[in-house]
Amino acid sequence: MKETRQHLEALRDAMRSVNVDAVIVPGTDPHQSEYVSDHWKFRDWLSGFTGSNGTAVITLDKAALWTDSRYFLQAAQQLEDSGFDMVKESIPGEPTVEQWLVENLDEESVLAVDGRLFSCVEANRLERFCAENGFMFVTEFFPADSIWPDRPARPVAPAYVHDEALAGETVDSKLERVLATVEAADADAMFIASLDEIAWLFNLRGSDVEFTPVAIAFAYIKENDCNVFIDKCKVTSEVAAHFKKYDVRVRDYDDVIRFLERRSEHETVMLDPNRVSDTLANAMPCMKVYAASPIVEIKAIKNEVQIEGTRRAMERDGVALVRMFKWLEENVASGNINEVDVWTRGKQERARGENYRDDSFAMICGYKDHGAIVHYQADDESAYTLKPEGMLLVDSGGQYLDGTTDITRTITLGNPTDQEKHDYTLVLKGHLALSRVKWPAGLCGVNLDILARQPLWNEGMNFLHGTGHGVGHFLSCHEGPHSIRMQQNPAPLEPGMIVSNEPGLYKAGEYGIRTENLLLVVEAEKTQDFGDFYKFETLTLYPYDLDLMDCSMLTAEEVKQINDYHEMVRARLTPHLTPDEAQWLATKTQAL
């Protein structure tokens, strides 16, 4: 915390030197990424907060950091004595960033940002806010470049090709589909900054961002003129041949600004204002079409090769989880296992499986009250030693060449209380209700969200995070455009989309509960009078904890649903298990 206060004062010295009164520091990078490489973790260095969502605001005498409900407890701990106040995002009574700035700045104050880290939409919103309140707005303040002495370099690991046999579509085919939407928007070209979009479009992968297999790059595409901006050290002979095969020109990553500045005034370029930075957009002297990236929706709908690959990846993932949880159950009484050890064991078991490349995020392993910290990250200092009592929440996933997994299970380590079983069953009932729903085509996630929450709502309880997020194919664990949440999201759920189903309940100081499977949207039936209907196919393969269920709370329909799911898990995983492992799984999936 002493270091954090020193970093804060270094920033304030930089602010004074150029007459800046306030600065906003987001937790993103020039690609508007959710998870970023160490090179761009300036907010983390400045504040000490390491969550994926958090915005720091600093004036010459105050500092605050906003984050969402996933990180309330984590932020409160990490920001203690840091010089930053923690503000709860989207909570009644808590100020927004703008309200806080109005309260703490005088008229004609200068608000500065690094425009490379703010999308066009965010920068324009802040510019209007400043104009309305008599502030000056500056987008060319780059303190990380000067006050961060030990700043990590940009990653230099080589990129690699994602085999078309696993991707299910060639680069030519993808470019043709995307450029058709560009032409339909009356544009000549498209500029792309999002790393997952570039990875998908060019069947390219990398290791520049922890847990997300992307390479840091920009792309500019038009008919017969495709360009990728990437550090040359990443371009192996394999990648160079791959780009040459599809007539893609490789340019240096740092040349992107100069390239954009040379665009003809007569050219029209399409870009997503939520995914391209203000700095890059303003560098283009040409006409611009601002529109949602067509790649987001196209890649969200998985092809049959990707779907079948994900099913196979789920089997390997389920086998790894059987081995991990079996090991835990058999050794927890030793008193030698802590939360970090569970993650280590999970990585080891997943690594035994074919096509495994990495975890898809840092395992969340929360024992007892740590489970109530929604995105808790154990380390050697904070980790609890596990005992044969209480509940353990484990949220984990793997990155396989043929699919991305994400699963949460809450288990008892022994002697569950009646209250624990009651709360676990409430969460499970919501999870099951969402899994079995059918709905008419055209509905969005917000239309289904209540199914996962109603059992909790009926008892005056809730969870504040979303119920479901989209999942990529050997890409980002979190992707859009679809989601399932209380807030409105206009993207409909369509066949081929993968979405999580993860209701939860968190009691600070006691325990946390979350149950998560990944679901595939599939066609249910076609009707003459009411149109198409869709449903979910459950992809995740691992049992729920029978010992935490209060069966008196379950309906006959729910009991059958659990039994049918456990039968499928047993049938799919048993062929890959040893006899001893298969017997353990049979016990965990016995019929209610």
Beta strands, then each sheet from edge to edge (+ up, - down):
strand 1: 22-25
strand 2: 55-59
strand 3: 63-67
strand 4: 85-88
strand 5: 110-112
strand 6: 136-138
strand 7: 160-161
strand 8: 189-192
strand 9: 204-205
strand 10: 217-222
strand 11: 225-230
strand 12: 248-251
strand 13: 268-271
strand 14: 287-290
strand 15: 356-359
strand 16: 364-367
strand 17: 391-396
strand 18: 398-400
strand 19: 403-404
strand 20: 407-412
strand 21: 438-440
strand 22: 468-470
strand 23: 479-484
strand 24: 498-501
strand 25: 504-507
strand 26: 511-514
strand 27: 517-527
strand 28: 531-538
sheet 1: 4+ 3+ 2- 1+ 5+ 6+
sheet 2: 7+ 9-
sheet 3: 12+ 11+ 10- 8+ 13+ 14+
sheet 4: 15+ 18- 19+
sheet 5: 16+ 17- 20+
sheet 6: 21+ 28- 27+ 24-
sheet 7: 22+ 23-
sheet 8: 25+ 26-
end
